[in-house]
Amino acid sequence: MNAFTAKEYTCYYARVLDTDLPLAIDIVCDMLTGSLIEAEDVDAERGVILEEIAMTEDDPGDVVHDLFAKTMFGDTPLGRPVLGTVDTVEALSADRIRRFYKKHYDPTHLVVAAAGNVDHATVVRQVRKAFERAGALSRTDAVPLAPRDGSRVIRTAGRVEHLNRKTEQAHVVLGMPGLARTDERRWALGVLNTALGGGMSSRLFQEVREKRGLAYSVYSYTSSFADCGLFGVYAGCRPAQVHDVLQICRDELEKVAADGLPDEEIARAVGQLSGSTVLGLEDTGALMNRIGKSELAWGDHISVDDMLAKMAAVTPDEVRAVAADVLGHRPSLSVIGPLKDKQADRLHASVA
């Protein structure tokens, strides 16, 4: 049993033998409907979260992504770390958590997902029984909330954040606004992301690591939310190599934005993305997450075959169009590492 929180949702889950499904449903539903949230429990968990924050702070490869979110989104919910800060965690009280719990933890906000050797009708019956026992289904007029559909378009350009730390490596994220999760161009952006930085055959990996040996880890990624999204390139390198790595990444992004990708490179990316998607769903936990997120984000369940069909239907022209639109923006930059004053001063030139 465990739980995790992303930017826009929280997941509580249990992974059990199929014969223990009724017990798992009973316990998880009880947590969601009948938690007491006592002050002493909150104080104990506060210490755990503060330790988790400290652990994360010791890993600059994680912190740089929080720093990049702040760089892109500022002091907004998307720009703040999911874990919170030492100050916000220490300020939380049991009463405040209890009010949040009572406001948001009701069936209209919840999606239940199950994967494995389960029967749908049986799961529905057991979940309904668990919620009825807790009195959580007393409202006969309650209907599920629709997926959140944001309207903000966040556009940032040329922002630079540098956190000076005595680390062996400098950790860099260079990126720009991406696409919201409902944007139909997300399939083309997924193909573009795979070709640019999605593996050992990607452009960035080949140019930065294989040809020049400037970084051990280099990749690109996309994050999509209800309102907006982002596209980022991460690299970890020696501090003395930061500007060389940034220049190569910037050159590749500008080249693809202007000229696009050749058809054969796009075809390879489609194949790689399709394969990684299917292989990534062999785990029942991944299947559960995909089902739940589909219902939360889109209000619909997209089958694996439909996903593969969407990827296969992406055309080279669509990839080139989304490359020109997304990669054509002036990037922002976040860096963690022990850069000298002159190196730090040059960071703004990297996004000019």
C-alpha positions as CSV (number, residue, x, y, z in Angstrom):
1,M,0.0,0.0,0.0
2,N,1.2,3.5,-0.8
3,A,0.2,6.8,-2.2
4,F,1.7,9.5,-4.4
5,T,0.8,13.1,-5.4
6,A,1.3,14.6,-8.8
7,K,0.7,18.2,-9.8
8,E,-3.0,17.7,-10.5
9,Y,-4.1,14.5,-8.7
10,T,-3.3,12.2,-5.8
11,C,-3.4,8.4,-6.0
12,Y,-4.0,5.9,-3.1
13,Y,-3.4,2.3,-4.1
14,A,-2.8,-1.2,-2.9
15,R,-1.2,-4.1,-4.8
16,V,-2.4,-7.5,-3.5
17,L,-3.1,-11.1,-4.5
18,D,-6.3,-11.3,-6.5
19,T,-7.8,-13.3,-3.6
20,D,-7.3,-10.3,-1.3
21,L,-9.1,-7.8,-3.5
22,P,-12.0,-7.4,-1.1
23,L,-9.7,-6.5,1.7
24,A,-7.7,-4.0,-0.4
25,I,-10.9,-2.3,-1.5
26,D,-12.2,-2.2,2.1
27,I,-9.0,-0.6,3.4
28,V,-8.4,1.9,0.6
29,C,-12.1,3.0,0.7
30,D,-12.0,3.3,4.5
31,M,-8.9,5.6,4.3
32,L,-10.7,7.8,1.7
33,T,-14.0,8.1,3.6
34,G,-13.2,7.6,7.3
35,S,-9.7,8.9,8.1
36,L,-9.6,10.6,11.5
37,I,-6.6,12.9,10.9
38,E,-5.6,13.1,14.5
39,A,-3.1,15.8,15.6
40,E,-0.5,13.3,16.8
41,D,-0.6,11.4,13.5
42,V,-0.2,14.7,11.6
43,D,2.9,15.5,13.7
44,A,4.4,12.1,13.0
45,E,3.8,12.4,9.3
46,R,5.1,16.0,9.3
47,G,8.5,14.6,10.3
48,V,8.4,12.0,7.6
49,I,7.7,14.7,4.9
50,L,10.4,17.0,6.2
51,E,12.8,14.0,5.9
52,E,11.5,13.4,2.3
53,I,12.1,17.1,1.5
54,A,15.7,16.8,2.9
55,M,16.3,13.7,0.9
56,T,15.1,15.4,-2.3
57,E,17.2,18.4,-1.6
58,D,20.2,16.1,-1.5
59,D,19.5,15.1,-5.1
60,P,20.1,18.1,-7.4
61,G,19.0,16.0,-10.4
62,D,15.5,16.1,-8.9
63,V,15.6,19.6,-7.5
64,V,16.5,21.1,-10.9
65,H,13.1,20.0,-12.2
66,D,11.3,21.8,-9.4
67,L,13.4,24.8,-10.1
68,F,12.5,24.6,-13.8
69,A,8.8,24.5,-12.9
70,K,9.3,27.6,-10.8
71,T,11.2,29.2,-13.7
72,M,8.3,28.4,-16.1
73,F,5.3,28.9,-14.0
74,G,6.4,31.2,-11.2
75,D,4.4,31.4,-7.9
76,T,1.5,29.3,-9.2
77,P,0.3,25.8,-8.2
78,L,2.2,24.4,-11.1
79,G,5.3,26.3,-10.2
80,R,5.4,25.1,-6.6
81,P,6.9,21.8,-5.5
82,V,4.5,19.0,-4.8
83,L,6.2,18.2,-1.5
84,G,5.9,21.8,-0.3
85,T,8.6,23.5,1.6
86,V,9.8,23.2,5.2
87,D,7.8,26.4,6.1
88,T,4.6,25.2,4.6
89,V,4.8,21.7,6.0
90,E,5.6,23.0,9.5
91,A,2.7,25.4,9.3
92,L,0.1,22.7,8.5
93,S,-2.3,21.8,11.3
94,A,-4.6,18.8,11.7
95,D,-7.7,21.1,11.4
96,R,-6.5,22.6,8.2
97,I,-5.9,19.2,6.6
98,R,-9.2,17.9,7.9
99,R,-11.1,20.8,6.3
100,F,-9.4,20.1,3.0
101,Y,-10.1,16.4,3.4
102,K,-13.8,17.0,4.0
103,K,-14.1,19.4,1.1
104,H,-12.4,17.3,-1.6
105,Y,-12.6,13.7,-0.6
106,D,-16.1,12.7,-1.7
107,P,-17.2,10.3,-4.5
108,T,-17.8,13.1,-7.0
109,H,-14.0,13.8,-7.0
110,L,-12.9,10.2,-7.1
111,V,-12.0,7.7,-9.8
112,V,-11.5,4.1,-8.9
113,A,-9.3,2.0,-11.2
114,A,-8.3,-1.6,-10.9
115,A,-6.0,-3.8,-13.1
116,G,-5.1,-7.5,-13.0
117,N,-7.2,-10.6,-12.5
118,V,-10.4,-8.7,-11.6
119,D,-14.0,-8.7,-12.8
120,H,-15.4,-5.2,-13.5
121,A,-18.9,-5.9,-12.1
122,T,-17.4,-7.4,-9.0
123,V,-15.1,-4.5,-8.3
124,V,-18.0,-2.0,-8.8
125,R,-20.2,-4.0,-6.4
126,Q,-17.5,-4.2,-3.7
127,V,-16.5,-0.5,-4.1
128,R,-20.2,0.6,-3.8
129,K,-20.7,-1.6,-0.7
130,A,-17.6,-0.1,0.9
131,F,-18.7,3.5,0.2
132,E,-22.3,2.8,1.3
133,R,-21.0,1.4,4.6
134,A,-19.2,4.7,5.2
135,G,-22.3,6.7,4.3
136,A,-20.4,8.3,1.4
137,L,-23.2,7.6,-1.1
138,S,-26.0,9.3,0.8
139,R,-26.4,12.0,-1.8
140,T,-28.6,10.6,-4.6
141,D,-28.2,13.8,-6.7
142,A,-24.4,13.6,-6.8
143,V,-22.8,13.3,-10.2
144,P,-19.1,12.9,-11.0
145,L,-17.2,16.2,-11.6
146,A,-16.1,16.6,-15.2
147,P,-12.3,16.6,-15.9
148,R,-10.8,20.0,-15.2
149,D,-10.5,22.0,-18.4
150,G,-8.1,24.9,-18.0
151,S,-8.2,28.1,-20.0
152,R,-4.9,29.8,-19.1
153,V,-2.1,29.8,-21.6
154,I,1.2,30.3,-19.9
155,R,3.9,31.8,-22.1
156,T,7.3,32.4,-20.6
157,A,10.5,33.2,-22.4
158,G,14.1,33.9,-21.5
159,R,13.8,33.3,-17.8
160,V,16.9,32.0,-16.0
161,E,17.2,30.6,-12.5
162,H,20.6,29.5,-11.1
163,L,21.0,27.8,-7.8
164,N,24.7,27.8,-6.7
165,R,25.5,24.5,-5.0
166,K,28.8,22.7,-4.5
167,T,27.9,19.6,-6.6
168,E,30.2,17.5,-8.7
169,Q,27.9,18.0,-11.7
170,A,25.9,20.9,-13.0
171,H,22.3,20.0,-13.7
172,V,20.6,21.8,-16.5
173,V,17.0,22.0,-17.8
174,L,16.4,24.1,-21.0
175,G,12.8,24.3,-22.1
176,M,9.8,26.2,-23.3
177,P,6.0,26.0,-23.1
178,G,4.5,22.8,-24.4
179,L,0.9,21.6,-25.0
180,A,-2.1,21.2,-22.7
181,R,-3.1,17.6,-22.2
182,T,-6.2,17.9,-24.4
183,D,-4.4,19.3,-27.4
184,E,-4.7,16.8,-30.3
185,R,-1.1,17.7,-31.3
186,R,0.1,15.9,-28.2
187,W,0.6,12.7,-30.3
188,A,2.9,14.5,-32.7
189,L,4.7,16.1,-29.8
190,G,5.3,12.7,-28.3
191,V,6.9,11.5,-31.5
192,L,9.0,14.7,-31.7
193,N,10.1,14.2,-28.1
194,T,11.2,10.6,-28.7
195,A,13.2,11.6,-31.8
196,L,14.9,14.5,-30.0
197,G,15.7,13.0,-26.6
198,G,13.8,9.8,-26.0
199,G,16.6,7.3,-26.0
200,M,20.1,6.3,-27.0
201,S,19.4,6.8,-30.7
202,S,17.9,10.3,-30.2
203,R,19.5,13.4,-31.6
204,L,20.5,14.9,-28.2
205,F,21.9,11.7,-26.9
206,Q,24.0,11.2,-30.0
207,E,25.2,14.8,-30.2
208,V,25.9,15.5,-26.5
209,R,27.0,12.1,-25.2
210,E,28.1,9.8,-28.0
211,K,29.9,12.2,-30.3
212,R,31.4,14.5,-27.7
213,G,31.2,12.8,-24.3
214,L,30.0,15.9,-22.6
215,A,27.3,14.3,-20.4
216,Y,26.3,11.0,-19.0
217,S,22.6,11.7,-18.8
218,V,20.8,13.8,-21.4
219,Y,17.2,13.5,-22.5
220,S,14.1,15.5,-23.4
221,Y,10.6,15.2,-21.9
222,T,7.1,16.7,-22.0
223,S,4.6,17.5,-19.2
224,S,1.0,18.3,-20.0
225,F,-1.6,19.8,-17.7
226,A,-5.2,21.0,-18.0
227,D,-4.1,24.6,-18.7
228,C,-0.7,24.3,-20.4
229,G,2.4,22.2,-20.7
230,L,6.1,22.3,-21.1
231,F,8.9,20.8,-23.1
232,G,12.3,20.4,-21.5
233,V,15.8,19.1,-22.1
234,Y,17.8,17.8,-19.1
235,A,21.6,17.3,-19.0
236,G,24.0,16.6,-16.2
237,C,27.6,17.6,-17.0
238,R,30.8,18.9,-15.5
239,P,30.4,22.6,-14.5
240,A,33.1,23.6,-17.0
241,Q,31.0,22.0,-19.9
242,V,27.7,23.7,-19.1
243,H,27.9,26.3,-21.9
244,D,29.1,23.8,-24.5
245,V,26.2,21.5,-23.6
246,L,23.7,24.3,-23.7
247,Q,24.9,25.5,-27.1
248,I,24.6,22.0,-28.6
249,C,21.1,21.6,-27.2
250,R,20.0,25.0,-28.3
251,D,21.5,24.4,-31.8
252,E,19.6,21.1,-32.2
253,L,16.3,22.6,-31.0
254,E,16.6,25.6,-33.4
255,K,17.6,23.3,-36.3
256,V,14.6,21.0,-35.8
257,A,12.3,24.0,-35.3
258,A,13.4,25.5,-38.6
259,D,14.0,22.4,-40.8
260,G,11.9,19.7,-39.1
261,L,13.0,16.0,-39.0
262,P,13.4,13.7,-42.0
263,D,10.8,11.1,-42.6
264,E,13.0,8.1,-41.6
265,E,13.8,9.7,-38.3
266,I,10.1,10.3,-37.6
267,A,9.3,6.7,-38.6
268,R,11.9,5.3,-36.1
269,A,10.5,7.5,-33.4
270,V,7.0,6.3,-34.0
271,G,8.2,2.7,-33.7
272,Q,10.2,3.4,-30.6
273,L,7.3,5.3,-28.9
274,S,4.8,2.5,-29.7
275,G,7.1,-0.2,-28.4
276,S,8.0,1.7,-25.2
277,T,4.3,2.4,-24.6
278,V,3.3,-1.3,-24.9
279,L,6.2,-2.6,-22.8
280,G,5.6,0.0,-20.1
281,L,2.0,-1.3,-19.7
282,E,3.1,-4.9,-18.9
283,D,3.0,-4.0,-15.2
284,T,-0.5,-4.0,-13.5
285,G,0.4,-0.9,-11.6
286,A,1.1,1.0,-14.8
287,L,-2.2,-0.3,-16.2
288,M,-4.0,0.9,-13.1
289,N,-2.4,4.3,-13.4
290,R,-3.2,4.7,-17.1
291,I,-6.9,3.8,-16.5
292,G,-7.3,6.2,-13.6
293,K,-5.4,9.0,-15.3
294,S,-7.5,8.6,-18.5
295,E,-10.7,9.0,-16.5
296,L,-9.4,11.9,-14.5
297,A,-7.8,13.8,-17.4
298,W,-10.1,13.0,-20.3
299,G,-13.2,11.5,-18.8
300,D,-12.7,8.5,-21.1
301,H,-10.7,5.3,-21.3
302,I,-8.4,5.1,-24.4
303,S,-7.5,1.5,-25.3
304,V,-4.0,0.6,-26.0
305,D,-4.9,-0.2,-29.6
306,D,-6.4,3.3,-30.0
307,M,-3.2,4.8,-28.6
308,L,-1.1,2.9,-31.0
309,A,-3.4,3.9,-33.9
310,K,-3.0,7.6,-32.8
311,M,0.8,7.3,-32.8
312,A,0.8,5.5,-36.2
313,A,-1.4,8.1,-37.7
314,V,1.0,10.9,-36.9
315,T,2.4,12.4,-40.2
316,P,5.8,13.9,-40.8
317,D,4.1,17.2,-41.6
318,E,2.3,17.2,-38.2
319,V,5.6,16.6,-36.4
320,R,7.3,19.4,-38.3
321,A,4.4,21.8,-37.6
322,V,4.5,21.1,-33.8
323,A,8.3,21.4,-33.8
324,A,8.1,24.8,-35.4
325,D,5.4,25.9,-32.9
326,V,6.8,24.5,-29.7
327,L,10.6,24.6,-30.3
328,G,10.3,28.0,-32.0
329,H,9.7,29.7,-28.7
330,R,12.5,31.4,-26.8
331,P,13.6,29.0,-24.1
332,S,14.0,29.4,-20.3
333,L,16.7,27.8,-18.3
334,S,17.3,26.4,-14.8
335,V,20.8,25.4,-13.6
336,I,22.0,23.9,-10.3
337,G,25.8,23.7,-9.8
338,P,29.0,25.5,-8.7
339,L,29.3,27.9,-11.6
340,K,31.9,30.7,-11.4
341,D,30.7,34.2,-11.7
342,K,31.5,34.6,-15.4
343,Q,29.9,31.3,-16.2
344,A,26.7,32.3,-14.3
345,D,26.7,35.7,-16.1
346,R,26.7,33.9,-19.4
347,L,23.6,31.9,-18.7
348,H,21.3,34.7,-19.9
349,A,23.1,34.7,-23.2
350,S,22.2,31.0,-23.6
351,V,18.5,31.8,-23.9
352,A,18.8,35.1,-25.7
